[in-house]
Amino acid sequence: MEDTMTSTLIYVGVRSSTPPTEMSWRAQLDRAEEVVGTAAAEGGGKVEEEELEDLVEKGRAWVLALAAAVVAAARRFFDWVVSGDWMSWWPFWRPDRRLQRLIDDADANPADPAKQSALLHELNKFSPEDVIKRFEQRSHAVDSRGVAEYLRALILTNGIADYLPDEQSGRSASLPALLQELKQRVSGNEDKPFMNPGISEKQPLHVVMVDPKATGRSTRFAQEIFSTVLFTIAVGLMWVMGAAALQKYIGSLGGIGASGVGSSSSYSPKELNKDIMPEKNVKTFKDVKGCDDAKKELEEVVEYLKNPSKFTRLGGKLPKGILLTGSPGTGKTLLAKAIAGEAGVPFFYRAGSEFEEMFVGVGARRVRSLFQAAKKKAPCIVFIDEIDAVGSTRKQWEGHTKKTLHQLLVEMDGFEQNEGIIVMAATNLPDILDPALTRPGRFDRHIVVPNPDVRGRQEILELYLQDKPVSSDVDVNAIARSTPGFNGADLANLVNIAAIKAAVEGADKLTAAQLEFAKDRIIMGTERKSMFISDESKKACLFKLLYFILRELILTAYHESGHAIVALNTQGAHPIHKATILPRGSALGMVTQLPSQDETSISKKQLLARLDVCMGGRVAEELIFGEDNVTTGARNDLHTATELAQYMVSNCGMSDAIGPVHVKERPSVEMQSRIDAEVVKLLREAYGRVKRLLKKHEKQLHALANALLERETLTADEINKVVHPYQEEPQLSFQEEDFALT
């Protein structure tokens, strides 16, 4: 009954004198709500039965009821949108919210000048006119800050011009009176009326009557909606552009955005293609010299790849990993290139530093990509150069590196078997590799590539000299014997320096002198020709030792002669190679000693001889020039001697007081004191021995010093000729490692 009555009332309300088509939806809505509200208040009403029957017959009652309900809901939604605070979280609504909060606080505390000043300060940012209006209402307390904001608003709105003099109208300035009144208002004296526009004909007050309910609400709402749309569009564009730029950058790096294995060049493994390589760049085992043992082991791997049935018939398995270790320049990468040239299988290679990028997970993905490509072409070889870049011992703070290493460990020996894939790696630092990486099953073979011996150095020199014109006076064997400790890279550098020297001199062939120059440059450093002294000064030095300008040269000659005389007359010392007083690198002179052949161990007598030779320069200065004239030129010798003595005591057990003990890096205070005492004892004993020896052979010392002053550089044969007339017994030669003294 109530539903029928409500529908009837709505129908009656709609069927008013104004046709529905001519009434706006707002008017229809108001009329319907008025009728419904009246009916609900009165508890019902009478409806003509004819109209009701007519309505039921036409079947429009439910349509009108539904339309009225939709209109009412739409009106409520519109009012909620207009008056609601549902979008106040956007940044451009926040200033309005703050301003409204300040207005509420100021209205709630009209006697608080601080709150009034805070409101005026914030209101000046949006509407200086409102600041003037509020200030001139005189219903709120003010302080000096409020007066300042009021004056600021007058300036912003150009209202200050009303208080300035006007010559055309004859108006006098009222600004002083305004300032006086503001001062009185701040101090609380408000006896005089406030001078504001509207109290005189010259300053009329313009009044506009505005409905408070319609004070720009629709306009303000439209502005807010427009600003919201603009802000959303701007944020969206910035996000899209940033994502596109990031995607482009990642794509240029072969980044995370690439899909599929090897879809990006940075993820695709590098495969050596011998068909498109220049013939001179294809290396074989014939190009590898000086490491026969390592080459022999790798030749077995190549033979296994070429003829696997030869090994598998007895149950042998292909090694999973081969780790090449050794000092820099010994030929580890060259061996890998030789395997790539010899093996008839695909050869994939990567550098250890190529796995990691700025993005986490890139390294692990590149490892997967490398092994997935290798599985497709098995049997094959995968070579990782400088594997210590990713295979070092795992640390807690290096999570991204651990992921790359974990992926490498899984690929080499995980649940999935990689049959037919041999992983080769090279490193200069095998000690820092993770134990899980170097265990059998991952790297089955550890091949050490050492520095070449005499025969190996000779083979390397012959290899590098075979395509160069060489003079007949070049003795390759002599050069090999005089370059102990040189690796393949050093020998290649030696030949290259000699070739450049020959080109500079315009020679047609490489001579022994040019190769000797290159060797001296590598061992002793570059000559400092700017410190050379003229020949006239050198000759004058032989006759007049009083010239102060030549003192340093003379001292250097005796210093180096002391080293040489001790080396010549001490058993177990290095055979002398060359002595010079020409500056080399940071040294003013140098005595170099070279062995006749390689040795792997050193005796205590040889180490003590080294100590004696180190002390030779310092003792020679003291004997010739006196204790007070000893210079700092022996500091490097003393440093070398001290390090050697500590090595003998702490590492080699060559001290009676300490005994045959290897002392750890950080010994106790007591043990360190005992070690220091033994080191000082060894050095003092060496100093005493050298002092007695040089006093005994003082004639040799003077003769050799004079020869160095005259010729600057002397070879071993020339030194022997100089000191031979003063020798009392035949010279003894002992084989030693390369050792240089300054």
Summary of the structure (lengths in Angstrom):
residues: 742
radius of gyration: 49.7
end to end distance: 121.4
largest distance: 155.8
contacts: 2122
relative contact order: 0.05
helix: 58%
strand: 7%
